[in-house]
Amino acid sequence: MKWFGGILVNAFLFLLLSLIIPSFHVESIGTAILASFILALVNILVRPLLVLFTLPATIFTLGLFLFIINALMLILTHKIVGNGFVIDSFGIALLIAFLMSILNLILNTTVLKASYKLG
């Protein structure tokens, strides 16, 4: 259930960021959910290998290279999903990766705090 919740949160963030960033377009809610699901699969299947192969660069940049990897995962998602999920450039993908990381951190922190108060 937590995994599916993460997919919905990312779909919401895709829609929100597509309203803010003009070079990023998400066609519909369904496309956002599909893109979020594809991104989750790409992160499970491809990202670990990429992180392993780029470990020296990640260590040298104190982890900042992971934003590059996240941007590459977004571009791969764009290639798989197609015209309904459009990222115009690598720079935009990098910006989206950075903003999604920050927003996910904020949302996860607030949800965790709320769930601790309820439990």
VEXGU-293250 format. One record per residue: x, y, z of N, C-alpha, C in turn; residue number from 1; residue in three letters; chain. Coordinates in steps of 0.02 Angstrom, whole numbers, always signed. Each point is the difference from the previous one (the first is absolute). Layout:
N
 n_east n_north   n_up ca_east ca_north  ca_up c_east c_north   c_up resi resn chain
      X       Y      Z       X        Y      Z      X       Y      Z  NUM  ALA     A
...
This chain:
119
 n_east n_north   n_up ca_east ca_north  ca_up c_east c_north   c_up resi resn chain
    +41     -60     +0     -41      +60     +0    +43     +63     +0    1  MET     A
    +56      -3    +35     +45      +58     +3    +29     +15    -69    2  LYS     A
    +15     -54    -39     +27       +9    -67    -50     +34    -45    3  TRP     A
    -63     -21     +3     -53      +30    -40    -12     +72    +21    4  PHE     A
     +5     +15    +64      -6      +68    +24    +55     +44    -28    5  GLY     A
    +61     -27     -3     +56      +37    -29    -12     +15    -74    6  GLY     A
    -30     -47    -36     -15      +11    -70    -51     +57     -7    7  ILE     A
    -50      +0    +42     -50      +54     -3    +30     +68    +19    8  LEU     A
    +44      +0    +49     +33      +63    +19    +43     +26    -58    9  VAL     A
    +38     -44    -32     +40      +21    -57    -43     +23    -58   10  ASN     A
    -57     -32    -11     -46      +21    -53    -25     +71    +15   11  ALA     A
    -18     +12    +62     -22      +67    +21    +55     +51    -11   12  PHE     A
    +62     -18    +18     +56      +46    -10    +13     +13    -74   13  LEU     A
     -7     -51    -42      +7      +10    -71    -50     +52    -25   14  PHE     A
    -63      -8    +21     -51      +47    -21    +14     +71    +26   15  LEU     A
    +20      +5    +62     +16      +65    +30    +59     +33    -36   16  LEU     A
    +53     -37    -11     +59      +28    -33    -13     +18    -73   17  LEU     A
    -46     -37    -33     -16      +16    -69    -38     +67     -5   18  SER     A
    -33     +19    +54     -33      +65     +1    +49     +57    +12   19  LEU     A
    +54     -15    +34     +50      +51    +19    +54      +8    -53   20  ILE     A
    +22     -55    -29     +57       +0    -47    -27      -4    -71   21  ILE     A
     +9     +53    -40     -29       +0    -67    +30     -51    -48   22  PRO     A
    +60     -23    +10     +32      -49    -44    -14     -72    +20   23  SER     A
    -47      -9    +46     -19      -67    +24    -75      -6     -8   24  PHE     A
    -22     -52    -37     -70       -7    -15    -24     -70    +18   25  HIS     A
    -54      -3    +39     -34      -63    +14    -71      +6    -25   26  VAL     A
    -20     -45    -44     -63       +5    -35    -62      -7    +45   27  GLU     A
     +1     -49    +45     -60      -13    +41    +20     -33    +65   28  SER     A
    -49     -10    +43     +12      -35    +63    +22     -72    -13   29  ILE     A
    -33     -32    -48     +19      -68    -18    +72      -6    -25   30  GLY     A
    +20     +49    -40     +69       +1    -23    +48     +10    +58   31  THR     A
    -18     +43    +47     +42      +12    +59     +8     -64    +41   32  ALA     A
    -55     -37     +9      +3      -62    +38    +42     -52    -38   33  ILE     A
    -10      -4    -67     +40      -46    -40    +74     +17     +3   34  LEU     A
    +16     +65     -7     +70      +21     +3    +30     -14    +69   35  ALA     A
    -39     +10    +52     +24      -14    +67    +14     -75    +10   36  SER     A
    -44     -41    -27      +9      -73     +3    +62     -21    -39   37  PHE     A
     +8     +27    -60     +59      -16    -42    +63     +23    +36   38  ILE     A
     -2     +60    +30     +59      +25    +36    +17     -47    +59   39  LEU     A
    -50     -25    +34     +12      -46    +56    +34     -64    -26   40  ALA     A
    -24     -26    -56     +31      -60    -29    +71     +13    -23   41  LEU     A
    +11     +57    -32     +67      +18    -22    +47      +7    +60   42  VAL     A
    -26     +30    +53     +41       +8    +61    +16     -67    +32   43  ASN     A
    -43     -49     -8     +12      -66    +29    +49     -40    -44   44  ILE     A
     -8      +5    -66     +38      -43    -46    +65     +30    -25   45  LEU     A
     +1     +64    -16     +58      +30    -34    +43     +41    +48   46  VAL     A
    -31     +38    +44     +36      +47    +42    +55     -33    +43   47  ARG     A
    -13     -58    +31     +54      -30    +40    +64     -14    -39   48  PRO     A
     -8     -23    -62     +59      -13    -42    +37     +65    -16   49  LEU     A
    -38     +51    -16     +30      +64    -16    +36     +30    +60   50  LEU     A
    -31      -7    +58     +32      +25    +62    +64     -38    +13   51  VAL     A
     -1     -65    -10     +60      -41    +11    +57     +20    -48   52  LEU     A
    -17      +9    -64     +51      +17    -49    +28     +70    +10   53  PHE     A
    -39     +45    +29     +22      +69     +9    +18     +15    +73   54  THR     A
    +12     -52    +38     +17       +9    +71    +59     +47    +12   55  LEU     A
    +54      -5    -37     +55      +48    +11    -21     +73     -9   56  PRO     A
    -39     +13    -52     -24      +69    -11    -47     +22    +56   57  ALA     A
    -41     -46    +24     -46      +16    +54    +38     +15    +64   58  THR     A
    +51     -38    +15     +40      +12    +60    +39     +65     -7   59  ILE     A
    +29     +12    -58     +39      +61    -12    -42     +63     +7   60  PHE     A
    -64      -4    -22     -44      +59     +4    -42      +0    +64   61  THR     A
    +17     -44    +47     -36       -5    +64    -74     -12    -10   62  LEU     A
    -17     -41    -50     -69      -20    -12    -39     +43    -48   63  GLY     A
    +28     +57    -20     -37      +44    -45     -9     -31    -70   64  LEU     A
    +42     -47    -18      -6      -33    -65    -65     -40     -4   65  PHE     A
    -30     -16    +57     -63      -37     +0    -55     +41    -33   66  LEU     A
     +4     +67     +2     -49      +42    -36     +6     -11    -75   67  PHE     A
    +61     -10    -25     +11      -15    -71    -33     -67    -17   68  ILE     A
    +10     -49    +43     -31      -66    -12    -75      +6     +2   69  ILE     A
    -28     +38    +47     -72       +9     +3    -26     +34    -63   70  ASN     A
    +36     +49    -25     -19      +33    -62     +1     -49    -59   71  ALA     A
    +50     -43     -2      +3      -51    -52    -59     -48     +4   72  LEU     A
    -21     -18    +61     -58      -43     +9    -64     +34    -25   73  MET     A
     -5     +66    +11     -57      +37    -25     +0      +2    -76   74  LEU     A
    +58      +9    -30      +4       +1    -74    -18     -69    -28   75  ILE     A
    +23     -53    +32     -18      -67    -21    -75     -11     +6   76  LEU     A
    -30     +25    +53     -72       -4     +9    -36     +38    -56   77  THR     A
    +26     +59    -17     -28      +39    -56     +2     -40    -65   78  HIS     A
    +56     -34    -13      +7      -39    -61    -49     -59     -2   79  LYS     A
    -13     -30    +58     -45      -58     +3    -73     +22     -5   80  ILE     A
    -19     +52    +37     -70      +21     +2    -21     +32    -66   81  VAL     A
    +42     +43    -27     -15      +30    -65    -25     +71     +4   82  GLY     A
    -44     +19    -46     -20      +69     -9    -42     +29    +56   83  ASN     A
    -29     -40    +42     -40      +26    +55    +41     +26    +58   84  GLY     A
    +64     -18     +1     +46      +19    +54    +63     +27    -33   85  PHE     A
     +4     +67     -4     +52      +32    -41    +47     +41    +45   86  VAL     A
    +64     -16     -5     +53      +39    +33    +43     +26    -57   87  ILE     A
     +5     +67     -6     +33      +30    -58    +76      -8     -2   88  ASP     A
    +32      -2    +58     +73       -3     +0    +26     -34    +63   89  SER     A
    +65     -15     -2     +31      -30    +59     -1     +48    +59   90  PHE     A
     +9     +64    -13      -1      +50    +54    -67      +1    +35   91  GLY     A
    -54      -6    -38     -67       -2    +30     -9     -64    +40   92  ILE     A
    +26     -56    -26      -3      -63    +37    +38      +5    +66   93  ALA     A
    +57     +34     -2     +39      +10    +61    -38     +44    +50   94  LEU     A
    -32     +52    -24     -40      +43    +43    -59     -39    +31   95  LEU     A
    -34     -40    -40     -55      -40    +24    +24     -51    +52   96  ILE     A
    +57     -32    -13     +28      -48    +47    +15     +34    +67   97  ALA     A
    +30     +59     -3     +17      +37    +61    -63     +20    +38   98  PHE     A
    -50     +28    -34     -61      +21    +32    -40     -59    +28   99  LEU     A
     -2     -55    -38     -36      -59    +25    +34     -28    +62  100  MET     A
    +65      +1     +3     +35      -24    +59    -18     +42    +61  101  SER     A
     +1     +66     -8     -16      +44    +56    -73      -7    +21  102  ILE     A
    -45      -2    -50     -71       -5    +17    -17     -68    +30  103  LEU     A
    +31     -54    -25     -10      -65    +31    +25      -2    +72  104  ASN     A
    +57     +32    +12     +26       +4    +68    -48     +36    +46  105  LEU     A
    -27     +56    -23     -47      +39    +40    -64     -40    +12  106  ILE     A
    -27     -30    -52     -62      -39     +7    +10     -61    +45  107  LEU     A
    +55     -35    -10     +12      -59    +42    +11     +19    +73  108  ASN     A
    +33     +55    +12     +11      +22    +69    -66     +20    +33  109  THR     A
    -42     +37    -35     -63      +21    +30    -48     -59     +8  110  THR     A
     +0     -46    -48     -43      -59     +6    +24     -45    +57  111  VAL     A
    +66      -8     +6     +26      -41    +55    -17     +31    +68  112  LEU     A
     +7     +66     +6     -17      +33    +62    -74      -8    +16  113  LYS     A
    -42      +6    -52     -72       -7    +10    -17     -72    +19  114  ALA     A
    +33     -49    -30     -15      -70    +15    +24     -18    +71  115  SER     A
    +55     +31    +23     +22      -13    +69    -48     +30    +50  116  TYR     A
    -29     +57    -16     -48      +30    +45    -65     -40     +3  117  LYS     A
    -19     -32    -56     -60      -39     -1    +10     -68    +34  118  LEU     A
    +61     -27     -3     +13      -67    +25    +21      -1    +69  119  GLY     A
